[in-house]
Amino acid sequence: MRRFDFVEPVVMLATAIQWLVLAMLVGAGVGCGTSLFLHGLFFMTDRTAAVPFWFQVLLLPAGGLLNGLLLHYGYLAGRLDLKDTLFAAVHAQAGRMPFLTMPIKPMAAIITLASGGSAGKEGPCSHIGASIGAAIGEMLHLNSELRLRIVACGVSAGFASVFGTPVAGAIYGVEVLAIGRIRHDFLFPAIVAGIASYQVSLFWGIAYTYYPLTALPPFSEILFFKTTLIGIICGLVALVFVEFVHRARALSELVRIRLGAWPPLMPFGGGVLLSLLIVVIPTDYLGLSLPLMDRALAGEGMPYLGLLWKILLVAVTIGSGFYGGIVTPQFVIGAIAGNAFAPLVGIDPSLGAAIGLVSVVAAASNTPIAAILMGVELFGGTPGTLYVAGAAIAAYLIIGHRSIYPEQRLAYVKTSWMRAPPNMPVDTEKVRLSYGLLRWWRRVKRW
C-alpha cells in the first residue's frame, strides 16, 4: 500500500489557489472585453435593423468591402509571425497569440452583422478571450504548459460571456480543441474563468435570454426514440451546413486565384451576391436571425426552406471572406430544423426546436458534452436532459469526422470501424475503414 504523505495535497491545493487567481483575472478581463464588444455590436445592429430594402441592398456590398479592407490591411500592418486563431495558439504556438491585432476581428464582426451579413457574435468573443489570456501569460512569463491553460481559460470565458451559459461555455472552450478528447487539467480554470466572465458581463449590463421548456411528460421510451430521431436528422442538417460553408470558402479562394483578384474584393462580391439572394430570401435570415430562433423555440411553425435559406446565407457570408462567428448560426439552423421536422415524428415543435438547437451544435462543432450542458442552462434545469442528451450524441455520431472548424484536431475516431492517425487537423485528416471491416467486406463479396 502506498504510504500517505502531505506533499501531493499541498501541491494540489497550491495549484487550485494558483488557478483561482489566474482564471478570475482572465475571466474579469475577458468579461470587460466581450461586454465592450457586445454593447458596440448591439448599438450598431440596432441602427441598421429596420433600414429600407433598397438601403439593405447597398449596405451588404459596402460591409463586404469594409470587411475586406480591414482584414487585409490590418493584418498586413501587423506583420504577424503568429496566427491569431485559438487552435493555432493551443496546438502549434505554445499559447502565444499576437495582441496588437486583437481589435481587428471584433471590428470586422460588427461591420459584418451591422451590414446584414449572416454570421454569429461568439467568434470575436472567443478571439478576445484567447488574446487576453495569451497576453496575460506573456506578461506573467508563464511557461508553455501554463500558457496553454490560460489561453483555454480565455476562450472558455469568451463563450461563457456571450451566451450566458457559464458552465457550458467553459466546457465548449475546452472540448472544441480536439474531437474525442477533453483536457481535464483545463476544466477547473476554464469553469472559474467562465463564471467570472459571465458575472462581469452581467455587471456591465449584458442581458441574456433563456427559454424554459414547458412541462414535459414523465420519461417515455417512445419520446426518447422520437427525440433521438430529431437528433439524427439534425446531424444530417449539420453535415450539409458544414459542407456548404467549406465549399463556399474553397470556391471563393479558387475564384480569387483564377482571376488574380485583390483580396478585399472577395467579400465585396459576397455582399453583392447576398443582395441578389435577398430578392428571393426574406431578410429575416440576415444577421444574427435571433428572432427566428425565438419564434421556433416558442413553437411557431418554421418552413423547411428556412433551413436552406439560412445555410446558404451563412455559407456565402463566411465563405466570401466576411468575418463573424459560426456558433450562433448553428443555434438558429438547429432551432429551425428541429421545429420543422418535429411534426413528422409527432413531438411538440418547441421541444423539437430545443432538441435541434443542441443537436446541431453537438454535431457541427463536435462538442456533445458542452451542447448537453448548454441545453440544461438555456432551457431551464434538467427535465429534458435525457432527451437532449440522446439527440446530441446521435447528431455528433451522424456527422462523422467533419467539423465547422478546419483546424480542430481529431484525437480519437468516433467508431471502431474506422482508423485515422491521431492529432491531425480535420481538414487534412484521412479517415479510413478499419482493417477488420475491410476483411469482413471482402468475405461478404466472395459469398
C-alpha positions in Angstrom: 0.0 0.0 0.0 1.3 3.4 -0.9 2.5 5.5 2.0 0.5 8.7 2.6 2.4 11.9 2.5 1.4 15.5 2.7 3.3 16.8 -0.3 0.8 15.9 -3.0 -2.3 17.5 -1.2 -0.2 20.7 -0.6 0.9 20.9 -4.2 -2.7 20.4 -5.4 -4.0 23.0 -3.0 -1.4 25.4 -4.3 -2.5 24.6 -7.9 -6.1 25.3 -7.1 -5.2 28.6 -5.5 -3.0 29.5 -8.4 -5.8 28.9 -10.9 -8.4 30.6 -8.8 -6.3 33.7 -9.0 -5.2 33.4 -12.7 -8.6 32.3 -14.0 -10.5 35.0 -12.2 -8.1 37.6 -13.6 -8.5 36.3 -17.1 -12.3 35.9 -16.7 -12.7 39.5 -15.4 -10.6 40.9 -18.3 -12.5 38.8 -20.9 -15.8 39.8 -19.4 -14.9 43.5 -19.8 -13.6 43.0 -23.3 -16.6 41.0 -24.5 -19.1 43.4 -22.9 -17.5 46.3 -24.7 -17.7 44.4 -28.0 -21.4 43.3 -27.4 -22.5 46.8 -26.4 -20.8 48.1 -29.6 -22.4 45.4 -31.7 -25.9 45.9 -30.3 -25.6 49.7 -30.8 -24.7 49.3 -34.5 -27.2 46.5 -35.3 -30.0 48.5 -33.7 -29.2 51.3 -36.0 -29.4 49.2 -39.2 -32.2 46.7 -38.1 -35.1 48.5 -39.8 -33.4 50.1 -42.8 -35.4 50.2 -46.1 -34.9 47.3 -48.5 -33.0 49.4 -51.1 -30.6 50.6 -48.4 -30.0 47.0 -47.2 -29.1 46.0 -50.8 -26.4 48.7 -50.8 -25.3 48.0 -47.3 -24.2 44.4 -47.9 -21.6 45.1 -50.6 -20.4 48.1 -48.6 -20.0 46.0 -45.5 -18.1 43.4 -47.5 -15.7 45.9 -48.9 -15.1 47.4 -45.4 -14.5 43.9 -44.1 -12.1 43.1 -46.8 -10.1 46.3 -46.4 -9.9 46.0 -42.6 -8.8 42.4 -42.6 -6.4 42.8 -45.5 -4.6 45.9 -44.4 -5.0 45.3 -40.6 -3.0 42.1 -40.8 -0.6 43.5 -43.4 0.3 46.3 -41.0 0.5 43.8 -38.1 3.3 41.8 -39.9 2.2 38.7 -38.0 4.7 35.9 -37.2 1.9 34.1 -35.3 -1.5 33.1 -36.3 -4.4 34.6 -34.3 -6.6 31.5 -34.0 -7.3 29.7 -30.8 -6.4 26.3 -32.5 -3.0 27.6 -33.6 -2.4 29.1 -30.2 -3.0 25.9 -28.4 -1.8 23.3 -30.9 1.2 25.0 -32.6 2.2 28.2 -30.8 2.6 27.1 -27.2 -0.1 29.5 -26.0 1.1 32.6 -27.9 -1.1 34.9 -29.9 -0.5 38.4 -31.4 -2.0 41.1 -29.2 -1.8 44.2 -31.3 -4.2 42.8 -33.9 -6.8 41.8 -31.3 -9.3 44.6 -32.2 -9.4 43.7 -35.9 -11.8 40.7 -35.8 -14.3 42.3 -33.3 -14.5 45.4 -35.5 -14.9 43.2 -38.6 -17.7 41.2 -37.0 -19.5 44.4 -36.1 -19.3 45.5 -39.7 -20.5 42.1 -40.9 -23.5 41.9 -38.6 -24.5 45.6 -38.9 -24.4 45.4 -42.7 -26.6 42.3 -42.6 -24.0 39.5 -43.1 -25.3 36.2 -41.8 -22.9 35.2 -39.0 -22.6 35.0 -35.3 -21.3 37.1 -32.4 -19.3 34.4 -30.4 -16.3 34.2 -32.7 -15.0 37.7 -31.7 -15.7 37.0 -28.1 -13.6 33.7 -28.1 -10.9 35.6 -30.0 -10.9 38.4 -27.4 -10.7 35.8 -24.7 -7.8 33.9 -26.3 -5.9 37.1 -27.0 -6.3 38.4 -23.4 -5.3 35.0 -22.0 -2.2 34.9 -24.2 -1.3 38.5 -23.2 -1.6 37.7 -19.5 0.5 34.6 -20.0 3.2 36.7 -21.7 3.1 39.4 -19.1 3.5 37.0 -16.2 6.2 35.0 -18.1 4.3 31.7 -17.7 5.8 28.5 -19.1 4.3 26.9 -22.2 2.1 24.5 -20.4 0.5 27.2 -18.2 0.1 29.4 -21.3 -1.9 26.7 -23.0 -4.3 26.6 -20.0 -4.6 30.3 -19.7 -5.5 30.6 -23.4 -8.1 27.9 -23.0 -9.4 29.9 -20.0 -9.8 32.9 -22.1 -11.6 31.0 -24.9 -14.0 29.5 -22.3 -14.6 32.9 -20.7 -15.4 34.4 -24.1 -18.0 31.7 -24.9 -19.5 31.8 -21.4 -20.0 35.6 -21.5 -21.6 35.8 -25.0 -24.2 33.1 -24.4 -24.9 33.5 -20.7 -24.1 29.8 -20.1 -21.0 29.8 -17.8 -20.6 26.1 -17.4 -21.5 25.0 -21.0 -19.4 27.9 -22.4 -16.4 26.9 -20.3 -16.7 23.2 -21.4 -17.2 24.3 -25.0 -13.9 26.2 -25.0 -12.0 23.1 -23.9 -14.0 20.4 -25.8 -13.8 22.2 -29.1 -10.0 21.9 -29.2 -10.0 18.2 -30.2 -12.6 15.6 -31.3 -12.8 12.8 -28.7 -10.6 14.3 -26.1 -11.0 16.8 -23.2 -8.1 18.0 -21.2 -9.3 17.6 -17.7 -6.5 19.7 -16.3 -8.1 22.6 -18.3 -11.5 22.2 -16.7 -11.1 23.9 -13.3 -9.5 27.1 -14.7 -12.0 27.1 -17.6 -15.0 27.0 -15.3 -13.7 29.6 -12.9 -12.9 31.9 -15.8 -16.3 31.3 -17.4 -18.2 32.1 -14.3 -16.1 35.2 -13.6 -16.6 36.4 -17.2 -20.3 35.8 -17.0 -20.7 37.7 -13.7 -18.6 40.6 -15.0 -20.7 40.8 -18.2 -23.9 40.9 -16.0 -22.3 43.8 -14.1 -21.7 45.7 -17.3 -25.4 45.2 -18.3 -25.3 42.4 -20.8 -28.7 40.8 -21.0 -29.3 37.1 -21.6 -32.3 35.2 -22.8 -33.3 31.8 -21.6 -36.1 29.5 -22.9 -37.6 27.4 -20.1 -39.3 24.3 -21.6 -42.9 23.8 -20.8 -43.8 20.9 -18.5 -42.6 17.6 -20.1 -44.5 14.3 -19.5 -42.8 11.6 -17.4 -40.0 9.9 -19.1 -41.1 7.9 -22.1 -39.1 5.5 -24.2 -41.2 6.4 -27.2 -40.5 10.1 -26.7 -36.8 9.4 -26.2 -36.8 7.5 -29.5 -38.5 10.3 -31.3 -36.1 13.0 -30.0 -33.2 10.8 -31.0 -34.6 10.7 -34.5 -34.7 14.5 -34.5 -31.0 14.4 -33.4 -30.2 12.1 -36.3 -32.0 14.5 -38.7 -30.2 17.5 -37.3 -26.9 15.7 -37.5 -27.5 15.4 -41.3 -28.5 19.1 -41.4 -25.3 20.0 -39.6 -23.4 17.9 -42.2 -25.0 19.9 -45.0 -24.2 23.2 -43.2 -20.5 22.3 -42.7 -20.1 21.2 -46.3 -21.8 24.4 -47.7 -19.5 26.6 -45.6 -16.3 24.8 -46.5 -17.2 24.5 -50.2 -18.2 28.2 -50.4 -14.8 29.1 -48.9 -12.9 26.9 -51.3 -14.9 28.2 -54.3 -14.2 31.8 -53.2 -10.5 31.1 -52.9 -10.4 29.4 -56.3 -12.2 32.3 -58.0 -9.7 34.8 -56.3 -6.7 32.8 -57.5 -8.1 32.3 -61.1 -9.0 35.9 -61.5 -6.0 37.3 -59.6 -8.5 39.4 -57.6 -7.5 41.9 -55.0 -8.4 40.1 -51.7 -10.8 42.9 -50.3 -12.9 42.4 -53.5 -14.0 38.9 -52.5 -16.2 39.9 -49.5 -17.4 42.8 -51.7 -18.5 40.2 -54.3 -20.1 38.1 -51.5 -22.0 41.2 -50.4 -23.3 41.7 -54.0 -24.4 38.0 -54.1 -26.2 38.4 -50.7 -28.0 41.4 -52.1 -29.2 39.4 -55.1 -30.3 36.5 -52.8 -32.5 38.6 -50.6 -34.6 39.5 -53.6 -35.9 35.9 -53.0 -34.9 35.1 -49.4 -36.7 37.0 -46.6 -34.4 39.5 -44.8 -35.3 37.8 -41.5 -32.5 35.3 -42.4 -29.8 38.1 -42.5 -27.6 39.0 -39.5 -27.9 37.0 -36.3 -31.5 35.9 -37.1 -32.2 35.5 -33.3 -35.9 36.5 -33.7 -36.3 33.4 -36.0 -34.8 31.2 -33.3 -37.1 32.8 -30.6 -40.1 32.0 -32.8 -39.0 28.5 -33.4 -38.5 27.9 -29.7 -41.9 29.4 -28.9 -43.5 26.7 -31.1 -44.3 28.8 -34.2 -44.1 26.6 -37.3 -40.9 27.0 -39.4 -40.7 26.3 -43.1 -38.4 23.6 -44.4 -36.9 26.1 -46.9 -35.9 28.2 -43.9 -33.0 25.7 -43.4 -31.7 26.2 -46.9 -32.1 30.0 -46.7 -30.1 30.3 -43.5 -27.4 27.8 -44.5 -27.0 29.5 -47.9 -26.7 33.0 -46.5 -24.1 31.9 -43.8 -22.1 30.0 -46.4 -21.9 33.0 -48.7 -21.1 35.4 -45.9 -18.3 33.3 -44.2 -17.1 31.7 -47.5 -16.6 35.0 -49.3 -14.5 36.5 -46.5 -16.8 38.4 -44.2 -15.7 37.8 -40.6 -18.1 36.5 -37.9 -18.9 33.8 -35.5 -20.1 30.4 -36.6 -21.9 29.1 -33.5 -24.9 31.4 -33.4 -25.9 30.3 -36.9 -25.8 26.7 -35.6 -28.3 27.8 -32.9 -30.6 29.3 -35.5 -30.3 26.4 -38.0 -30.8 23.8 -35.3 -33.9 25.5 -33.9 -35.4 25.9 -37.3 -34.6 22.3 -38.3 -35.9 20.8 -35.0 -39.1 22.8 -35.2 -39.7 22.0 -38.9 -39.2 18.2 -38.6 -40.9 17.8 -35.1 -44.4 17.2 -36.5 -43.0 14.4 -38.7 -42.1 12.4 -35.6 -45.1 13.6 -33.6 -43.5 15.9 -31.0 -44.2 19.5 -30.0 -42.4 22.0 -32.3 -40.9 23.9 -29.3 -39.4 20.8 -27.9 -38.2 19.9 -31.4 -36.6 23.3 -31.7 -34.7 22.9 -28.4 -33.5 19.4 -29.3 -32.5 20.7 -32.8 -30.5 23.6 -31.4 -28.5 21.4 -29.1 -28.0 18.7 -31.7 -26.6 20.9 -34.5 -24.1 22.5 -32.0 -23.1 19.0 -30.8 -22.6 17.8 -34.4 -21.1 20.8 -36.3 -18.7 21.8 -33.5 -18.1 18.2 -32.3 -18.9 19.3 -28.7 -21.6 16.9 -27.4 -20.9 17.4 -23.7 -21.0 21.2 -23.9 -24.1 21.1 -26.1 -25.9 18.9 -23.5 -24.9 21.3 -20.7 -26.0 24.2 -22.9 -29.4 22.6 -23.2 -29.6 22.4 -19.4 -28.6 26.1 -18.9 -30.6 27.6 -21.8 -33.8 25.6 -21.3 -34.1 25.6 -17.5 -33.0 22.8 -15.3 -32.9 19.1 -16.1 -36.4 17.9 -17.0 -35.4 17.5 -20.7 -31.8 16.5 -20.2 -32.4 12.8 -21.1 -34.0 13.7 -24.4 -31.4 16.4 -25.2 -28.5 14.0 -24.4 -29.7 11.2 -26.7 -30.3 13.5 -29.6 -27.0 15.4 -29.1 -24.9 12.2 -29.1 -26.8 10.8 -32.1 -26.1 14.0 -34.1 -22.5 14.0 -33.0 -22.1 10.5 -34.4 -24.0 11.0 -37.6 -21.9 13.9 -38.9 -18.9 11.7 -38.9 -15.4 13.3 -38.8 -16.4 16.6 -40.2 -16.2 19.9 -38.4 -17.1 23.5 -38.9 -13.6 24.3 -37.6 -11.0 23.1 -40.1 -8.2 23.4 -37.6 -9.9 21.3 -35.0 -7.8 18.2 -34.2 -9.1 14.6 -34.4 -7.8 12.8 -31.2 -10.0 9.7 -31.5 -12.2 8.4 -34.2 -15.9 8.0 -33.4 -16.3 4.3 -34.3 -14.1 1.2 -34.1 -14.8 0.5 -37.8 -12.6 3.4 -38.9 -9.0 4.4 -38.4 -7.1 7.7 -38.6 -3.7 9.0 -37.5 -4.2 10.9 -34.2 -3.9 14.7 -33.6 -4.1 15.8 -37.2 -6.3 18.8 -38.2 -9.7 17.7 -39.5 -9.2 19.4 -42.9 -6.1 17.2 -43.5 -7.3 14.1 -41.8 -7.7 10.9 -43.8 -10.2 8.6 -42.1 -10.2 5.1 -43.5 -12.2 1.9 -42.9 -10.5 -0.4 -40.3 -8.7 -3.5 -41.5 -11.2 -5.7 -39.7 -14.2 -4.1 -41.5 -12.4 -4.3 -44.9 -11.6 -8.0 -44.3 -15.3 -8.7 -43.4 -16.4 -6.8 -46.5 -14.1 -8.9 -48.8 -15.5 -12.1 -47.2 -19.1 -10.8 -47.9 -18.2 -10.1 -51.5 -16.8 -13.6 -52.0 -20.2 -15.0 -50.9 
